[in-house]
Amino acid sequence: MDGLKLDKYLVDNMWTKQGRILLEALVRTGHEMGLTILAEGVEDERQAVALRQLKCDIFQGFLFSTPLPVAQAEKRILSQARDL
Protein backbone atom coordinates (compact mmCIF):
# COMPACT_ATOMS: atom_id res chain seq x y z
CA MET A 1 0.00 0.00 0.00
CA ASP A 2 1.42 3.39 -0.94
CA GLY A 3 -1.54 5.69 -0.56
CA LEU A 4 -4.61 6.53 1.47
CA LYS A 5 -7.77 7.78 -0.24
CA LEU A 6 -10.01 9.94 1.91
CA ASP A 7 -13.67 9.42 1.07
CA LYS A 8 -15.88 12.32 -0.04
CA TYR A 9 -17.90 11.84 3.17
CA LEU A 10 -14.84 12.84 5.20
CA VAL A 11 -14.23 15.89 3.00
CA ASP A 12 -17.88 16.95 3.22
CA ASN A 13 -17.83 16.69 7.02
CA MET A 14 -14.51 18.40 7.70
CA TRP A 15 -16.37 21.46 8.99
CA THR A 16 -17.68 19.62 12.05
CA LYS A 17 -15.47 19.26 15.13
CA GLN A 18 -15.43 15.45 14.93
CA GLY A 19 -14.94 15.50 11.16
CA ARG A 20 -11.94 17.82 11.41
CA ILE A 21 -10.35 15.77 14.19
CA LEU A 22 -10.78 12.54 12.22
CA LEU A 23 -9.46 14.04 8.97
CA GLU A 24 -6.41 15.55 10.70
CA ALA A 25 -5.66 12.22 12.39
CA LEU A 26 -5.96 10.24 9.15
CA VAL A 27 -3.69 12.63 7.23
CA ARG A 28 -1.09 12.73 10.01
CA THR A 29 -1.11 8.95 10.47
CA GLY A 30 -0.94 8.34 6.74
CA HIS A 31 2.06 10.62 6.37
CA GLU A 32 3.77 8.99 9.36
CA MET A 33 3.38 5.69 7.46
CA GLY A 34 4.91 7.23 4.34
CA LEU A 35 1.64 7.19 2.40
CA THR A 36 0.43 9.66 -0.21
CA ILE A 37 -2.89 11.17 0.88
CA LEU A 38 -5.59 11.68 -1.76
CA ALA A 39 -8.82 13.52 -0.90
CA GLU A 40 -11.79 12.77 -3.13
CA GLY A 41 -14.94 14.80 -3.63
CA VAL A 42 -13.28 18.23 -3.58
CA GLU A 43 -15.99 20.48 -5.00
CA ASP A 44 -15.04 24.02 -4.03
CA GLU A 45 -12.02 26.20 -3.36
CA ARG A 46 -12.78 26.41 0.37
CA GLN A 47 -12.38 22.64 0.67
CA ALA A 48 -9.18 22.71 -1.38
CA VAL A 49 -7.67 25.43 0.83
CA ALA A 50 -8.53 23.53 4.03
CA LEU A 51 -7.12 20.27 2.63
CA ARG A 52 -3.90 22.04 1.58
CA GLN A 53 -3.57 23.32 5.15
CA LEU A 54 -3.95 19.74 6.37
CA LYS A 55 -1.14 18.74 3.97
CA CYS A 56 -3.19 16.45 1.71
CA ASP A 57 -1.05 15.52 -1.28
CA ILE A 58 -3.55 15.00 -4.10
CA PHE A 59 -7.12 16.16 -4.71
CA GLN A 60 -9.81 14.93 -7.04
CA GLY A 61 -13.31 16.20 -7.58
CA PHE A 62 -15.61 18.46 -9.56
CA LEU A 63 -13.51 21.52 -8.66
CA PHE A 64 -10.95 20.21 -11.13
CA SER A 65 -13.01 18.26 -13.67
CA THR A 66 -16.14 16.26 -14.23
CA PRO A 67 -15.61 12.53 -14.78
CA LEU A 68 -14.22 11.89 -18.27
CA PRO A 69 -13.80 8.83 -20.49
CA VAL A 70 -10.19 7.59 -20.49
CA ALA A 71 -9.39 8.95 -23.97
CA GLN A 72 -10.63 12.45 -23.06
CA ALA A 73 -8.79 12.40 -19.74
CA GLU A 74 -5.52 11.42 -21.43
CA LYS A 75 -5.99 14.19 -24.01
CA ARG A 76 -6.65 16.78 -21.29
CA ILE A 77 -3.64 15.67 -19.21
CA LEU A 78 -1.30 15.77 -22.21
CA SER A 79 -2.63 19.18 -23.25
CA GLN A 80 -2.12 20.60 -19.76
CA ALA A 81 1.38 19.10 -19.55
CA ARG A 82 2.33 20.85 -22.80
CA ASP A 83 1.10 24.16 -21.39
CA LEU A 84 3.49 23.91 -18.43
All heavy atoms as an XYZ file, in Angstrom:
666
protein
N       0.850     -1.168      0.000
C       0.000      0.000      0.000
C       0.900      1.237      0.000
O       1.839      1.335      0.783
C      -0.892     -0.042      1.243
C      -1.876      1.089      1.311
S      -3.152      0.864      2.564
C      -2.339      1.480      4.000
N       0.604      2.176     -0.890
C       1.423      3.385     -0.942
C       0.601      4.666     -0.810
O       1.130      5.763     -0.847
C       2.252      3.424     -2.225
C       1.390      3.424     -3.478
O       0.155      3.361     -3.384
O       1.972      3.489     -4.569
N      -0.701      4.515     -0.658
C      -1.538      5.695     -0.555
C      -2.781      5.451      0.281
O      -3.172      4.317      0.542
N      -3.379      6.559      0.700
C      -4.613      6.528      1.467
C      -5.586      7.480      0.795
O      -5.279      8.662      0.595
C      -4.352      6.970      2.912
C      -5.558      7.076      3.833
C      -6.201      5.702      4.022
C      -5.131      7.659      5.169
N      -6.754      6.969      0.420
C      -7.770      7.778     -0.244
C      -8.841      8.150      0.770
O      -9.480      7.278      1.361
C      -8.371      7.001     -1.415
C      -9.308      7.817     -2.269
C      -9.689      7.013     -3.507
C     -10.452      7.869     -4.483
N     -10.782      7.110     -5.701
N      -9.019      9.441      0.964
C     -10.011      9.944      1.908
C     -11.343     10.100      1.189
O     -11.460     10.847      0.218
C      -9.560     11.288      2.489
C      -8.201     11.278      3.185
C      -7.791     12.695      3.558
C      -8.226     10.376      4.397
N     -12.351      9.428      1.676
C     -13.672      9.422      1.071
C     -14.309     10.812      1.076
O     -14.051     11.633      1.968
C     -14.556      8.439      1.846
C     -15.884      8.209      1.182
O     -15.917      7.441      0.205
O     -16.886      8.806      1.633
N     -15.152     11.055      0.078
C     -15.881     12.315     -0.037
C     -16.653     12.639      1.247
O     -16.769     13.804      1.630
C     -16.832     12.247     -1.236
C     -17.630     13.512     -1.470
C     -18.571     13.326     -2.634
C     -19.394     14.542     -2.968
N     -19.834     15.392     -1.918
N     -17.172     11.621      1.916
C     -17.903     11.838      3.171
C     -17.029     12.564      4.194
O     -17.489     13.476      4.883
C     -18.388     10.500      3.734
C     -19.163     10.641      5.014
C     -20.516     10.950      4.998
C     -18.533     10.476      6.245
C     -21.230     11.094      6.174
C     -19.244     10.617      7.430
C     -20.582     10.928      7.391
O     -21.274     11.079      8.563
N     -15.761     12.188      4.269
C     -14.838     12.845      5.196
C     -14.599     14.290      4.798
O     -14.544     15.187      5.645
C     -13.514     12.092      5.256
C     -13.558     10.699      5.855
C     -12.256      9.957      5.579
C     -13.833     10.770      7.340
N     -14.446     14.523      3.501
C     -14.232     15.887      2.999
C     -15.466     16.744      3.271
O     -15.362     17.881      3.726
C     -13.878     15.861      1.492
C     -13.837     17.259      0.912
C     -12.545     15.147      1.270
N     -16.641     16.199      2.999
C     -17.884     16.948      3.218
C     -18.105     17.301      4.682
O     -18.743     18.311      4.991
C     -19.089     16.145      2.728
C     -19.180     16.065      1.218
O     -18.517     16.866      0.527
O     -19.924     15.193      0.724
N     -17.593     16.484      5.587
C     -17.833     16.689      7.017
C     -16.651     17.284      7.763
O     -16.631     17.281      8.996
C     -18.270     15.363      7.656
C     -19.668     15.002      7.224
O     -20.625     15.589      7.700
N     -19.782     14.080      6.287
N     -15.686     17.832      7.032
C     -14.515     18.402      7.697
C     -14.839     19.655      8.491
O     -14.033     20.100      9.294
C     -13.402     18.695      6.689
C     -13.596     19.935      5.864
S     -12.090     20.388      5.002
C     -12.401     19.637      3.443
N     -16.023     20.218      8.302
C     -16.373     21.458      8.989
C     -16.951     21.198     10.375
O     -17.131     22.138     11.150
C     -17.353     22.267      8.140
C     -16.846     22.429      6.744
C     -17.427     21.935      5.611
C     -15.648     23.072      6.316
N     -16.661     22.237      4.514
C     -15.558     22.939      4.915
C     -14.633     23.743      6.982
C     -14.504     23.455      4.178
C     -13.579     24.261      6.239
C     -13.523     24.123      4.853
N     -17.234     19.943     10.696
C     -17.682     19.619     12.051
C     -16.448     19.352     12.916
O     -15.386     19.004     12.400
C     -18.587     18.369     12.065
O     -17.809     17.218     11.715
C     -19.765     18.520     11.107
N     -16.600     19.494     14.223
C     -15.470     19.263     15.126
C     -14.955     17.833     14.988
O     -13.750     17.610     14.831
C     -15.871     19.544     16.573
C     -14.729     19.372     17.545
C     -15.137     19.685     18.963
C     -13.949     19.460     19.895
N     -14.313     19.689     21.285
N     -15.858     16.854     15.039
C     -15.435     15.452     14.928
C     -14.844     15.158     13.547
O     -13.857     14.434     13.443
C     -16.616     14.517     15.191
C     -17.010     14.465     16.633
C     -18.166     13.502     16.869
O     -19.008     13.305     15.997
N     -18.196     12.909     18.045
N     -15.443     15.733     12.515
C     -14.944     15.505     11.165
C     -13.538     16.033     10.986
O     -12.676     15.384     10.386
N     -13.272     17.213     11.514
C     -11.944     17.822     11.413
C     -10.905     17.003     12.175
O      -9.805     16.762     11.682
C     -11.993     19.257     11.939
C     -10.706     20.027     11.840
C     -10.388     20.345     10.400
N      -9.212     21.187     10.307
C      -9.025     22.070      9.364
N      -9.924     22.242      8.422
N      -7.930     22.783      9.336
N     -11.267     16.579     13.383
C     -10.350     15.766     14.191
C      -9.998     14.472     13.468
O      -8.823     14.079     13.395
C     -10.959     15.480     15.585
C     -11.010     16.767     16.415
C     -10.172     14.397     16.313
C     -11.846     16.648     17.676
N     -11.003     13.804     12.926
C     -10.782     12.544     12.218
C      -9.925     12.748     10.971
O      -8.969     12.008     10.733
C     -12.120     11.908     11.845
C     -12.058     10.569     11.129
C     -11.289      9.546     11.954
C     -13.457     10.066     10.835
N     -10.228     13.773     10.192
C      -9.465     14.043      8.974
C      -8.005     14.371      9.297
O      -7.090     13.840      8.662
C     -10.124     15.196      8.212
C      -9.822     15.335      6.748
C     -10.163     14.065      5.980
C     -10.581     16.507      6.163
N      -7.781     15.214     10.284
C      -6.414     15.547     10.695
C      -5.652     14.298     11.131
O      -4.487     14.114     10.771
C      -6.427     16.568     11.832
C      -6.825     17.959     11.403
C      -6.967     18.925     12.568
O      -6.857     18.506     13.751
O      -7.192     20.116     12.300
N      -6.310     13.436     11.896
C      -5.657     12.223     12.386
C      -5.317     11.271     11.240
O      -4.231     10.680     11.218
C      -6.551     11.524     13.404
N      -6.212     11.130     10.287
C      -5.955     10.243      9.145
C      -4.795     10.755      8.294
O      -3.926      9.982      7.875
C      -7.214     10.086      8.297
C      -8.323      9.244      8.911
C      -9.616      9.397      8.116
C      -7.903      7.790      8.991
N      -4.772     12.054      8.036
C      -3.689     12.635      7.229
C      -2.358     12.483      7.958
O      -1.356     12.036      7.379
C      -3.976     14.114      6.890
C      -2.767     14.778      6.251
C      -5.193     14.228      5.977
N      -2.332     12.823      9.226
C      -1.091     12.732     10.012
C      -0.593     11.282     10.074
O       0.584     11.006      9.817
C      -1.314     13.288     11.418
C      -0.067     13.291     12.284
C      -0.307     13.875     13.679
N      -1.351     13.171     14.409
C      -2.578     13.671     14.644
N      -2.909     14.870     14.212
N      -3.467     12.971     15.320
N      -1.491     10.361     10.376
C      -1.112      8.954     10.474
C      -0.640      8.417      9.125
O       0.365      7.708      9.048
C      -2.292      8.107     11.006
O      -2.672      8.624     12.282
C      -1.916      6.652     11.123
N      -1.348      8.768      8.073
C      -0.939      8.337      6.737
C       0.453      8.830      6.382
O       1.286      8.072      5.883
N       0.721     10.075      6.657
C       2.060     10.616      6.373
C       3.127      9.950      7.235
O       4.235      9.680      6.750
C       2.077     12.128      6.569
C       1.488     12.870      5.415
N       0.860     14.081      5.568
C       1.423     12.581      4.091
C       0.441     14.502      4.382
N       0.761     13.608      3.486
N       2.811      9.680      8.496
C       3.774      8.990      9.362
C       4.106      7.600      8.823
O       5.198      7.083      9.052
C       3.229      8.889     10.791
C       3.240     10.217     11.521
C       2.554     10.157     12.880
O       2.095      9.077     13.298
O       2.468     11.219     13.529
N       3.170      7.007      8.076
C       3.382      5.693      7.465
C       4.014      5.798      6.079
O       4.226      4.802      5.411
C       2.042      4.952      7.367
C       1.428      4.640      8.715
S      -0.247      3.939      8.592
C       0.083      2.429      7.703
N       4.300      7.026      5.644
C       4.912      7.226      4.337
C       3.941      7.123      3.172
O       4.354      6.890      2.034
N       2.656      7.317      3.441
C       1.635      7.189      2.402
C       1.338      8.537      1.749
O       1.444      9.590      2.380
C       0.336      6.639      3.003
C       0.426      5.290      3.708
C      -0.914      4.931      4.338
C       0.877      4.211      2.743
N       0.934      8.490      0.499
C       0.428      9.659     -0.212
C      -1.058      9.768      0.120
O      -1.785      8.777      0.052
C       0.606      9.486     -1.729
O       2.000      9.348     -2.008
C       0.048     10.672     -2.497
N      -1.503     10.963      0.469
C      -2.891     11.172      0.882
C      -3.664     11.838     -0.245
O      -3.327     12.933     -0.683
C      -2.976     12.053      2.148
C      -2.038     11.551      3.243
C      -4.418     12.163      2.629
C      -2.306     10.152      3.728
N      -4.724     11.173     -0.710
C      -5.594     11.684     -1.760
C      -6.966     11.963     -1.158
O      -7.537     11.099     -0.498
C      -5.731     10.646     -2.880
C      -6.589     11.064     -4.070
C      -6.065     10.405     -5.332
C      -8.044     10.727     -3.878
N      -7.478     13.161     -1.360
C      -8.821     13.521     -0.904
C      -9.754     13.546     -2.101
O      -9.482     14.227     -3.091
C      -8.803     14.889     -0.227
N     -10.836     12.791     -2.029
C     -11.788     12.774     -3.134
C     -13.000     13.621     -2.792
O     -13.247     13.930     -1.629
C     -12.197     11.347     -3.487
C     -13.086     10.674     -2.474
C     -13.585      9.312     -2.953
O     -13.125      8.805     -3.982
O     -14.450      8.761     -2.260
N     -13.713     14.034     -3.827
C     -14.936     14.799     -3.629
C     -14.707     16.267     -3.341
O     -15.551     16.929     -2.741
N     -13.568     16.809     -3.786
C     -13.278     18.227     -3.577
C     -14.088     19.021     -4.606
O     -13.868     18.906     -5.805
C     -11.761     18.522     -3.714
C     -11.489     19.995     -3.479
C     -10.978     17.636     -2.754
N     -15.049     19.801     -4.110
C     -15.988     20.478     -4.997
C     -15.870     21.995     -4.997
O     -16.425     22.645     -5.873
C     -17.415     20.062     -4.637
C     -17.640     18.573     -4.857
C     -19.037     18.118     -4.516
O     -19.810     18.913     -3.938
O     -19.354     16.959     -4.835
N     -15.178     22.571     -4.030
C     -15.041     24.025     -4.034
C     -13.674     24.433     -3.489
O     -12.972     23.649     -2.868
C     -16.187     24.698     -3.267
C     -16.272     24.293     -1.808
O     -15.242     24.394     -1.103
O     -17.358     23.890     -1.357
N     -13.342     25.678     -3.733
C     -12.020     26.196     -3.358
C     -11.828     26.193     -1.848
O     -10.718     25.978     -1.360
C     -11.836     27.607     -3.929
C     -10.438     28.134     -3.805
C      -9.402     27.299     -4.548
O      -9.704     26.771     -5.636
O      -8.262     27.171     -4.026
N     -12.878     26.414     -1.105
C     -12.784     26.410      0.366
C     -12.302     25.043      0.872
O     -11.445     24.971      1.757
C     -14.153     26.759      0.954
C     -14.176     26.854      2.444
C     -15.547     27.342      2.914
N     -15.641     27.198      4.349
C     -16.668     26.679      4.989
N     -17.720     26.259      4.321
N     -16.666     26.596      6.294
N     -12.833     23.982      0.299
C     -12.381     22.640      0.672
C     -10.918     22.446      0.292
O     -10.134     21.908      1.073
C     -13.227     21.572     -0.023
C     -14.637     21.463      0.490
C     -15.466     20.508     -0.345
O     -15.329     20.435     -1.560
N     -16.345     19.766      0.324
N     -10.554     22.879     -0.914
C      -9.177     22.713     -1.379
C      -8.200     23.446     -0.463
O      -7.145     22.909     -0.113
C      -9.040     23.202     -2.822
N      -8.538     24.652     -0.063
C      -7.672     25.432      0.833
C      -7.504     24.705      2.168
O      -6.383     24.560      2.674
C      -8.232     26.859      1.037
C      -7.527     27.581      2.180
C      -8.128     27.662     -0.248
N      -8.599     24.232      2.737
C      -8.528     23.534      4.030
C      -7.715     22.249      3.918
O      -6.911     21.934      4.799
C      -9.937     23.225      4.527
N      -7.866     21.518      2.818
C      -7.117     20.274      2.627
C      -5.635     20.546      2.402
O      -4.789     19.779      2.849
C      -7.721     19.470      1.475
C      -9.096     18.883      1.781
C      -9.791     18.451      0.490
C      -8.988     17.728      2.762
N      -5.314     21.653      1.732
C      -3.897     22.041      1.584
C      -3.289     22.338      2.950
O      -2.156     21.959      3.232
C      -3.772     23.273      0.685
C      -3.800     22.982     -0.776
C      -3.486     24.230     -1.616
N      -4.056     24.068     -2.932
C      -5.195     24.596     -3.370
N      -5.892     25.392     -2.572
N      -5.646     24.371     -4.568
N      -4.056     23.019      3.807
C      -3.570     23.324      5.153
C      -3.331     22.056      5.964
O      -2.433     22.012      6.800
C      -4.556     24.245      5.874
C      -4.600     25.632      5.302
C      -5.708     26.487      5.893
O      -6.631     25.992      6.549
N      -5.637     27.789      5.649
N      -4.125     21.023      5.686
C      -3.946     19.740      6.372
C      -2.818     18.914      5.760
O      -2.488     17.860      6.266
C      -5.246     18.929      6.328
C      -6.391     19.444      7.169
C      -7.645     18.601      6.927
C      -6.023     19.417      8.644
N      -2.258     19.390      4.659
C      -1.140     18.736      3.968
C      -1.555     17.503      3.152
O      -0.764     16.586      2.975
C      -0.020     18.345      4.948
C       0.472     19.467      5.828
C       1.247     20.482      5.057
C       1.915     21.457      6.009
N       1.701     22.824      5.697
N      -2.803     17.500      2.654
C      -3.190     16.446      1.714
C      -2.334     16.604      0.458
O      -2.016     17.717      0.050
C      -4.662     16.554      1.351
S      -5.756     15.927      2.609
N      -1.975     15.488     -0.145
C      -1.053     15.518     -1.277
C      -1.740     15.680     -2.629
O      -1.219     16.362     -3.510
C      -0.226     14.224     -1.295
C       0.540     14.025     -0.003
O       1.300     14.939      0.378
O       0.354     12.980      0.643
N      -2.869     15.032     -2.803
C      -3.547     14.998     -4.098
C      -5.040     15.210     -3.867
O      -5.594     14.695     -2.901
C      -3.327     13.633     -4.805
C      -1.838     13.357     -4.978
C      -4.037     13.593     -6.152
C      -1.537     11.942     -5.453
N      -5.675     15.939     -4.785
C      -7.121     16.163     -4.710
C      -7.774     15.671     -5.988
O      -7.182     15.746     -7.067
C      -7.456     17.648     -4.579
C      -6.728     18.363     -3.476
C      -6.251     19.639     -3.672
C      -6.525     17.773     -2.250
C      -5.593     20.315     -2.671
C      -5.867     18.437     -1.235
C      -5.400     19.715     -1.439
N      -9.007     15.214     -5.857
C      -9.809     14.930     -7.036
C     -11.230     15.365     -6.739
O     -11.664     15.365     -5.594
C      -9.749     13.459     -7.441
C     -10.534     12.509     -6.569
C     -10.446     11.072     -7.033
O      -9.367     10.520     -7.105
N     -11.566     10.480     -7.323
N     -11.927     15.791     -7.770
C     -13.312     16.199     -7.580
C     -13.745     17.180     -8.645
O     -12.973     17.565     -9.530
N     -15.010     17.586     -8.551
C     -15.606     18.461     -9.560
C     -14.950     19.834     -9.628
O     -15.096     20.530    -10.628
C     -17.106     18.617     -9.308
C     -17.896     17.389     -9.651
C     -18.657     16.743     -8.694
C     -17.881     16.875    -10.937
C     -19.391     15.614     -9.010
C     -18.609     15.746    -11.261
C     -19.364     15.115    -10.302
N     -14.233     20.244     -8.589
C     -13.515     21.518     -8.661
C     -12.517     21.503     -9.811
O     -12.270     22.524    -10.444
C     -12.778     21.792     -7.337
C     -11.932     23.069     -7.282
C     -12.809     24.311     -7.476
C     -11.186     23.154     -5.968
N     -11.997     20.344    -10.123
C     -10.952     20.213    -11.134
C     -11.476     19.702    -12.463
O     -10.997     20.098    -13.516
C      -9.846     19.291    -10.616
C      -9.364     19.718     -9.263
C      -9.775     19.050     -8.120
C      -8.548     20.824     -9.116
C      -9.369     19.468     -6.861
C      -8.135     21.256     -7.871
C      -8.548     20.571     -6.732
N     -12.451     18.798    -12.439
C     -13.006     18.255    -13.673
C     -14.195     17.358    -13.355
O     -14.255     16.749    -12.291
C     -11.947     17.424    -14.411
O     -12.494     16.833    -15.576
N     -15.094     17.276    -14.314
C     -16.142     16.264    -14.235
C     -15.519     14.939    -14.659
O     -14.459     14.933    -15.294
C     -17.308     16.612    -15.171
O     -16.802     16.731    -16.504
C     -17.991     17.905    -14.754
N     -16.145     13.823    -14.327
C     -15.608     12.532    -14.783
C     -15.536     12.498    -16.315
O     -16.432     12.987    -16.996
C     -16.627     11.515    -14.265
C     -17.292     12.196    -13.114
C     -17.332     13.645    -13.478
N     -14.441     11.948    -16.829
C     -14.218     11.887    -18.272
C     -13.903     10.461    -18.699
O     -13.282      9.715    -17.940
C     -13.022     12.766    -18.665
C     -13.111     14.255    -18.387
C     -11.758     14.910    -18.644
C     -14.169     14.887    -19.247
N     -14.273     10.105    -19.942
C     -13.801      8.835    -20.493
C     -12.273      8.855    -20.562
O     -11.654      9.933    -20.662
C     -14.409      8.788    -21.887
C     -15.543      9.765    -21.863
C     -15.162     10.815    -20.854
N     -11.650      7.698    -20.527
C     -10.191      7.594    -20.491
C      -9.533      8.399    -21.604
O      -8.585      9.157    -21.365
C      -9.756      6.109    -20.546
C      -8.255      5.996    -20.699
C     -10.214      5.379    -19.306
N     -10.018      8.263    -22.831
C      -9.393      8.951    -23.972
C      -9.418     10.466    -23.773
O      -8.425     11.153    -24.036
C     -10.078      8.562    -25.278
N     -10.537     11.004    -23.292
C     -10.628     12.449    -23.061
C      -9.725     12.880    -21.911
O      -9.107     13.942    -21.972
C     -12.068     12.854    -22.752
C     -12.924     13.060    -23.973
C     -14.283     13.588    -23.562
O     -15.044     12.916    -22.870
N     -14.588     14.800    -23.984
N      -9.654     12.075    -20.875
C      -8.794     12.399    -19.736
C      -7.335     12.438    -20.167
O      -6.597     13.368    -19.807
C      -8.995     11.384    -18.613
N      -6.912     11.444    -20.931
C      -5.525     11.421    -21.427
C      -5.237     12.655    -22.270
O      -4.179     13.285    -22.119
C      -5.275     10.156    -22.238
C      -5.211      8.906    -21.398
C      -5.106      7.636    -22.229
O      -5.305      7.682    -23.471
O      -4.827      6.582    -21.631
N      -6.164     13.009    -23.142
C      -5.992     14.186    -24.005
C      -5.852     15.458    -23.168
O      -4.984     16.287    -23.418
C      -7.184     14.288    -24.958
C      -7.041     15.297    -26.043
C      -8.232     15.201    -26.994
C      -8.065     16.124    -28.170
N      -9.189     16.037    -29.105
N      -6.697     15.603    -22.159
C      -6.646     16.785    -21.292
C      -5.327     16.845    -20.532
O      -4.686     17.894    -20.437
C      -7.807     16.789    -20.312
C      -7.720     17.983    -19.354
C      -8.842     18.000    -18.390
N      -9.951     18.708    -19.014
C     -11.110     18.946    -18.417
N     -11.323     18.493    -17.204
N     -12.050     19.617    -19.016
N      -4.893     15.720    -19.979
C      -3.643     15.674    -19.210
C      -2.459     16.036    -20.100
O      -1.604     16.844    -19.718
C      -3.453     14.284    -18.565
C      -4.477     14.099    -17.446
C      -2.040     14.125    -18.022
C      -4.591     12.668    -16.954
N      -2.399     15.476    -21.291
C      -1.302     15.775    -22.208
C      -1.317     17.234    -22.629
O      -0.281     17.883    -22.715
C      -1.358     14.853    -23.428
C      -1.059     13.386    -23.146
C      -1.328     12.543    -24.385
C       0.367     13.205    -22.661
N      -2.496     17.777    -22.862
C      -2.629     19.180    -23.252
C      -2.143     20.095    -22.121
O      -1.427     21.065    -22.350
C      -4.083     19.497    -23.601
O      -4.262     20.859    -23.808
N      -2.531     19.789    -20.894
C      -2.116     20.602    -19.758
C      -0.620     20.478    -19.510
O       0.038     21.455    -19.149
C      -2.891     20.203    -18.500
C      -4.347     20.626    -18.558
C      -5.163     20.120    -17.384
O      -4.744     19.236    -16.646
N      -6.338     20.677    -17.213
N      -0.059     19.296    -19.733
C       1.383     19.102    -19.548
C       2.168     19.942    -20.564
O       3.220     20.492    -20.243
C       1.742     17.631    -19.682
N       1.649     20.039    -21.776
C       2.327     20.845    -22.803
C       2.301     22.317    -22.446
O       3.198     23.079    -22.793
C       1.661     20.634    -24.169
C       2.098     19.368    -24.869
C       1.626     19.360    -26.313
N       0.178     19.297    -26.403
C      -0.536     18.173    -26.484
N       0.077     17.015    -26.513
N      -1.836     18.204    -26.557
N       1.243     22.751    -21.751
C       1.095     24.163    -21.387
C       2.028     24.568    -20.244
O       2.222     25.741    -19.985
C      -0.346     24.468    -20.980
C      -1.307     24.377    -22.152
O      -0.849     24.432    -23.313
O      -2.524     24.250    -21.898
N       2.608     23.591    -19.545
C       3.492     23.915    -18.425
C       4.789     24.362    -18.920
O       5.590     24.708    -19.291
C       3.686     22.688    -17.521
C       2.434     22.248    -16.797
C       2.722     20.973    -15.990
C       1.939     23.317    -15.843
